[in-house]
Amino acid sequence: MSWFKRGSERRSPESLDQPQSDIDPNTCFEVFQNHWKQAWTVISSLDRKNTAVNGQATADGVEAVLRNLEQMVTLLASENDDGGLPGPILRFVMESELLDKVCSWCSVNVSAHEK
C-alpha cells in the first residue's frame, strides 16, 4: 500500500487550478493540525477501535493514518514561501518532531499490513 501512488489519483482538477492567493494560511494550518490530531489518535493508540490487542494498528487504523498524512503532505506542499522562512505548517512539523513520530509508527505498523 503506497500512499504516494494513491495521492496523484485523488487530486481534483479544481484544486490544481486554485490560485495560491485564494488560500488562507491560517485555515490551512488549522486543517493540517486537525489531520494531525486524527492521525495522532491512532498513532498514540488512543483510538481503541483502530488498535489491536497487541498495540499495533488495525488495517483501518493504518488506512486512517495514511489518508490523514496524505492530506497533510498536500497542505505542506501548498504552503507559500514566507521569504525563505518556514511557514506555520513546516514550523509545526519541525517543532513537534512529527516526522520522527510518524516514521517510528510506520516502521512497526505499515509493513505488517502491506502483505
MDAnalysis code that builds the backbone (N, CA, C; Angstrom):
import MDAnalysis as mda
import numpy as np

u = mda.Universe.empty(345, n_residues=115, atom_resindex=np.repeat(np.arange(115), 3), trajectory=True)
u.add_TopologyAttr("name", ["N", "CA", "C"] * 115)
u.add_TopologyAttr("resid", np.arange(1, 116))
u.add_TopologyAttr("resname", ["MET", "SER", "TRP", "PHE", "LYS", "ARG", "GLY", "SER", "GLU", "ARG", "ARG", "SER", "PRO", "GLU", "SER", "LEU", "ASP", "GLN", "PRO", "GLN", "SER", "ASP", "ILE", "ASP", "PRO", "ASN", "THR", "CYS", "PHE", "GLU", "VAL", "PHE", "GLN", "ASN", "HIS", "TRP", "LYS", "GLN", "ALA", "TRP", "THR", "VAL", "ILE", "SER", "SER", "LEU", "ASP", "ARG", "LYS", "ASN", "THR", "ALA", "VAL", "ASN", "GLY", "GLN", "ALA", "THR", "ALA", "ASP", "GLY", "VAL", "GLU", "ALA", "VAL", "LEU", "ARG", "ASN", "LEU", "GLU", "GLN", "MET", "VAL", "THR", "LEU", "LEU", "ALA", "SER", "GLU", "ASN", "ASP", "ASP", "GLY", "GLY", "LEU", "PRO", "GLY", "PRO", "ILE", "LEU", "ARG", "PHE", "VAL", "MET", "GLU", "SER", "GLU", "LEU", "LEU", "ASP", "LYS", "VAL", "CYS", "SER", "TRP", "CYS", "SER", "VAL", "ASN", "VAL", "SER", "ALA", "HIS", "GLU", "LYS"])
u.atoms.positions = np.array([
    [0.849, -1.165, 0.000],
    [0.000, 0.000, 0.000],
    [0.903, 1.239, 0.000],
    [0.960, 1.896, -1.125],
    [1.795, 3.084, -1.205],
    [0.923, 4.320, -1.298],
    [0.994, 5.158, -0.319],
    [0.148, 6.356, -0.318],
    [0.688, 7.403, -1.267],
    [1.931, 7.264, -1.731],
    [2.447, 8.191, -2.735],
    [1.752, 7.942, -4.069],
    [1.529, 6.688, -4.408],
    [0.861, 6.355, -5.660],
    [-0.588, 6.821, -5.642],
    [-1.267, 6.592, -4.534],
    [-2.678, 6.942, -4.453],
    [-2.896, 8.436, -4.507],
    [-1.988, 9.208, -3.962],
    [-2.179, 10.646, -3.867],
    [-2.381, 11.321, -5.200],
    [-1.696, 10.875, -6.231],
    [-1.809, 11.523, -7.526],
    [-3.162, 11.262, -8.168],
    [-3.822, 10.173, -7.800],
    [-5.111, 9.835, -8.381],
    [-6.255, 10.614, -7.749],
    [-6.078, 11.111, -6.556],
    [-7.175, 11.701, -5.801],
    [-7.328, 13.200, -5.967],
    [-6.425, 13.853, -6.576],
    [-6.499, 15.306, -6.659],
    [-7.565, 15.722, -7.648],
    [-8.388, 16.640, -7.234],
    [-9.413, 17.135, -8.136],
    [-8.818, 18.208, -9.035],
    [-9.319, 18.301, -10.259],
    [-8.800, 19.326, -11.170],
    [-8.992, 20.732, -10.623],
    [-10.064, 20.937, -9.861],
    [-10.322, 22.264, -9.300],
    [-9.235, 22.683, -8.319],
    [-8.740, 21.739, -7.521],
    [-7.733, 22.082, -6.519],
    [-6.403, 22.445, -7.164],
    [-6.132, 21.904, -8.332],
    [-4.882, 22.208, -9.014],
    [-4.904, 23.593, -9.647],
    [-6.109, 24.063, -10.008],
    [-6.234, 25.350, -10.678],
    [-6.401, 26.516, -9.716],
    [-6.583, 26.245, -8.435],
    [-6.845, 27.311, -7.474],
    [-5.603, 28.169, -7.276],
    [-5.740, 29.485, -7.456],
    [-4.580, 30.354, -7.254],
    [-4.139, 30.371, -5.797],
    [-2.835, 30.454, -5.575],
    [-2.272, 30.454, -4.233],
    [-2.791, 31.620, -3.403],
    [-3.119, 32.742, -4.020],
    [-3.560, 33.909, -3.260],
    [-4.913, 33.691, -2.598],
    [-5.699, 32.718, -3.087],
    [-7.015, 32.437, -2.514],
    [-6.943, 31.543, -1.281],
    [-5.767, 31.056, -0.954],
    [-5.611, 30.116, 0.152],
    [-5.228, 30.874, 1.418],
    [-6.045, 30.711, 2.469],
    [-5.768, 31.363, 3.748],
    [-4.795, 30.494, 4.544],
    [-3.594, 31.013, 4.849],
    [-2.599, 30.202, 5.559],
    [-3.060, 29.744, 6.937],
    [-3.834, 30.562, 7.636],
    [-4.314, 30.162, 8.964],
    [-5.289, 28.999, 8.876],
    [-6.157, 29.037, 7.880],
    [-7.103, 27.943, 7.690],
    [-6.364, 26.663, 7.326],
    [-5.384, 26.777, 6.433],
    [-4.584, 25.602, 6.050],
    [-3.881, 25.009, 7.268],
    [-3.357, 25.860, 8.121],
    [-2.668, 25.389, 9.320],
    [-3.642, 24.682, 10.260],
    [-4.840, 25.240, 10.432],
    [-5.849, 24.604, 11.291],
    [-6.255, 23.241, 10.733],
    [-6.449, 23.177, 9.424],
    [-6.819, 21.912, 8.792],
    [-5.689, 20.896, 8.958],
    [-4.444, 21.351, 8.768],
    [-3.282, 20.484, 8.958],
    [-3.275, 19.927, 10.384],
    [-3.481, 20.799, 11.370],
    [-3.485, 20.357, 12.769],
    [-4.607, 19.359, 13.036],
    [-5.772, 19.567, 12.430],
    [-6.876, 18.624, 12.614],
    [-6.528, 17.249, 12.045],
    [-5.909, 17.237, 10.869],
    [-5.486, 15.954, 10.291],
    [-4.447, 15.288, 11.190],
    [-3.534, 16.073, 11.742],
    [-2.515, 15.509, 12.627],
    [-3.158, 14.948, 13.894],
    [-4.129, 15.647, 14.459],
    [-4.801, 15.146, 15.670],
    [-5.474, 13.803, 15.396],
    [-6.113, 13.686, 14.235],
    [-6.768, 12.425, 13.889],
    [-5.738, 11.307, 13.715],
    [-4.651, 11.604, 13.031],
    [-3.597, 10.602, 12.847],
    [-2.953, 10.250, 14.185],
    [-2.695, 11.254, 15.014],
    [-2.023, 11.035, 16.294],
    [-2.874, 10.181, 17.234],
    [-4.181, 10.297, 17.135],
    [-5.066, 9.480, 17.966],
    [-4.819, 7.996, 17.704],
    [-4.621, 7.627, 16.452],
    [-4.327, 6.231, 16.112],
    [-2.878, 5.896, 16.454],
    [-1.955, 6.781, 16.078],
    [-0.527, 6.532, 16.304],
    [-0.229, 6.320, 17.783],
    [-0.835, 7.120, 18.633],
    [-0.567, 7.024, 20.070],
    [-1.440, 5.979, 20.757],
    [-2.180, 5.206, 19.967],
    [-3.038, 4.115, 20.460],
    [-4.163, 4.598, 21.361],
    [-4.611, 5.832, 21.163],
    [-5.733, 6.336, 21.943],
    [-7.071, 5.900, 21.354],
    [-7.060, 5.521, 20.092],
    [-8.278, 5.107, 19.405],
    [-8.377, 3.586, 19.471],
    [-9.124, 3.080, 20.418],
    [-9.184, 1.636, 20.681],
    [-9.757, 0.846, 19.501],
    [-10.680, 1.424, 18.735],
    [-11.267, 0.663, 17.630],
    [-10.284, 0.483, 16.477],
    [-9.249, 1.312, 16.405],
    [-8.246, 1.190, 15.351],
    [-6.923, 0.628, 15.862],
    [-6.947, 0.050, 17.065],
    [-5.745, -0.536, 17.644],
    [-6.054, -1.965, 18.076],
    [-5.223, -2.902, 17.654],
    [-5.414, -4.304, 18.013],
    [-4.954, -4.535, 19.451],
    [-5.225, -5.723, 19.948],
    [-4.865, -6.084, 21.318],
    [-3.357, -5.974, 21.545],
    [-2.555, -6.278, 20.521],
    [-1.099, -6.240, 20.657],
    [-0.528, -4.823, 20.598],
    [-1.385, -3.832, 20.489],
    [-0.921, -2.445, 20.461],
    [-0.646, -1.906, 19.077],
    [-0.620, -2.799, 18.088],
    [-0.422, -2.341, 16.717],
    [-1.748, -1.854, 16.145],
    [-1.637, -1.041, 15.124],
    [-2.836, -0.514, 14.482],
    [-3.503, -1.596, 13.644],
    [-4.817, -1.518, 13.558],
    [-5.559, -2.398, 12.662],
    [-5.367, -1.885, 11.237],
    [-5.848, -2.656, 10.270],
    [-5.771, -2.213, 8.870],
    [-6.523, -0.896, 8.691],
    [-7.668, -0.755, 9.362],
    [-8.424, 0.502, 9.288],
    [-7.647, 1.650, 9.914],
    [-6.937, 1.363, 10.994],
    [-6.128, 2.392, 11.642],
    [-5.002, 2.870, 10.748],
    [-4.337, 1.918, 10.088],
    [-3.256, 2.277, 9.163],
    [-3.816, 3.121, 8.028],
    [-4.941, 2.696, 7.485],
    [-5.569, 3.442, 6.390],
    [-5.940, 4.858, 6.833],
    [-6.476, 4.995, 8.035],
    [-6.848, 6.322, 8.543],
    [-5.625, 7.226, 8.682],
    [-4.555, 6.684, 9.222],
    [-3.330, 7.481, 9.379],
    [-2.793, 7.888, 8.016],
    [-2.727, 6.944, 7.082],
    [-2.175, 7.255, 5.767],
    [-3.020, 8.281, 5.016],
    [-4.325, 8.206, 5.150],
    [-5.190, 9.205, 4.495],
    [-4.966, 10.594, 5.097],
    [-4.844, 10.663, 6.399],
    [-4.578, 11.955, 7.040],
    [-3.205, 12.484, 6.652],
    [-2.208, 11.609, 6.610],
    [-0.864, 12.037, 6.209],
    [-0.848, 12.537, 4.771],
    [-1.620, 11.900, 3.928],
    [-1.708, 12.338, 2.532],
    [-2.220, 13.779, 2.453],
    [-3.249, 14.078, 3.214],
    [-3.784, 15.442, 3.234],
    [-2.773, 16.416, 3.826],
    [-2.064, 15.969, 4.853],
    [-1.062, 16.833, 5.489],
    [0.064, 17.177, 4.521],
    [0.510, 16.195, 3.745],
    [1.573, 16.438, 2.766],
    [1.093, 17.426, 1.706],
    [-0.154, 17.284, 1.277],
    [-0.715, 18.212, 0.294],
    [-0.727, 19.630, 0.841],
    [-1.148, 19.795, 2.084],
    [-1.175, 21.128, 2.700],
    [0.233, 21.691, 2.870],
    [1.162, 20.852, 3.277],
    [2.543, 21.300, 3.445],
    [3.139, 21.729, 2.106],
    [2.874, 20.952, 1.073],
    [3.416, 21.267, -0.254],
    [2.828, 22.551, -0.820],
    [1.598, 22.878, -0.431],
    [0.958, 24.084, -0.968],
    [1.251, 25.330, -0.138],
    [1.968, 25.153, 0.966],
    [2.275, 26.303, 1.820],
    [3.175, 27.288, 1.075],
    [2.816, 28.566, 1.128],
    [3.589, 29.609, 0.448],
    [4.940, 29.816, 1.103],
    [5.909, 30.159, 0.289],
    [7.242, 30.512, 0.781],
    [7.130, 31.834, 1.526],
    [7.587, 31.864, 2.739],
    [7.485, 33.060, 3.579],
    [8.820, 33.799, 3.588],
    [9.277, 34.207, 2.405],
    [10.538, 34.936, 2.322],
    [11.734, 34.113, 2.752],
    [11.701, 32.820, 2.460],
    [12.808, 31.953, 2.841],
    [12.679, 31.370, 4.233],
    [11.682, 31.798, 4.990],
    [11.447, 31.274, 6.340],
    [10.380, 30.192, 6.280],
    [10.437, 29.230, 7.180],
    [9.393, 28.203, 7.184],
    [8.044, 28.811, 7.557],
    [7.006, 28.345, 6.881],
    [5.655, 28.774, 7.204],
    [5.171, 28.072, 8.461],
    [3.937, 28.361, 8.883],
    [3.434, 27.769, 10.126],
    [3.342, 26.241, 10.091],
    [3.009, 25.680, 8.945],
    [2.897, 24.221, 8.868],
    [4.270, 23.575, 9.000],
    [5.227, 24.052, 8.229],
    [6.578, 23.486, 8.306],
    [7.186, 23.701, 9.685],
    [6.934, 24.844, 10.269],
    [7.441, 25.123, 11.620],
    [6.847, 24.118, 12.617],
    [5.553, 23.854, 12.502],
    [4.887, 22.887, 13.374],
    [5.486, 21.490, 13.192],
    [5.721, 21.101, 11.941],
    [6.303, 19.782, 11.650],
    [7.663, 19.644, 12.325],
    [8.472, 20.684, 12.208],
    [9.823, 20.626, 12.781],
    [9.797, 20.682, 14.307],
    [8.995, 21.566, 14.877],
    [8.981, 21.743, 16.336],
    [8.367, 20.559, 17.068],
    [7.391, 19.916, 16.465],
    [6.712, 18.799, 17.135],
    [7.381, 17.453, 16.858],
    [8.441, 17.466, 16.036],
    [9.125, 16.224, 15.653],
    [8.139, 15.226, 15.060],
    [7.215, 15.750, 14.302],
    [6.144, 14.975, 13.709],
    [6.677, 13.847, 12.825],
    [7.661, 14.128, 12.002],
    [8.189, 13.099, 11.098],
    [8.830, 11.941, 11.854],
    [9.510, 12.228, 12.953],
    [10.092, 11.157, 13.773],
    [8.996, 10.243, 14.313],
    [7.912, 10.843, 14.787],
    [6.801, 10.065, 15.346],
    [6.153, 9.201, 14.272],
    [5.935, 9.789, 13.094],
    [5.305, 9.049, 12.005],
    [6.209, 7.909, 11.536],
    [7.482, 8.185, 11.354],
    [8.415, 7.143, 10.887],
    [8.519, 5.992, 11.881],
    [8.568, 6.299, 13.156],
    [8.623, 5.247, 14.181],
    [7.376, 4.379, 14.130],
    [6.227, 5.017, 14.016],
    [4.963, 4.289, 13.963],
    [4.885, 3.443, 12.696],
    [5.276, 4.015, 11.567],
    [5.219, 3.298, 10.289],
    [6.120, 2.074, 10.289],
    [7.283, 2.178, 10.900],
    [8.211, 1.045, 10.908],
    [7.618, -0.161, 11.624],
    [6.710, 0.066, 12.545],
    [6.084, -1.020, 13.295],
    [4.780, -1.472, 12.649],
    [4.031, -0.561, 12.067],
    [2.667, -0.859, 11.644],
    [2.443, -1.051, 10.152],
    [3.027, -0.238, 9.328],
    [2.658, -0.251, 7.917],
    [3.096, -1.526, 7.216],
    [4.311, -1.983, 7.441],
    [4.799, -3.174, 6.734],
    [3.961, -4.411, 7.050],
    [3.424, -4.499, 8.242],
    [2.604, -5.649, 8.623],
    [1.308, -5.710, 7.822],
    [0.838, -4.577, 7.311],
    [-0.432, -4.534, 6.589],
    [-0.255, -4.478, 5.079],
    [0.968, -4.459, 4.582],
    [1.198, -4.400, 3.137],
    [1.173, -5.765, 2.481],
    [1.158, -6.819, 3.254],
    [1.239, -8.189, 2.716],
    [-0.043, -8.614, 2.060],
])
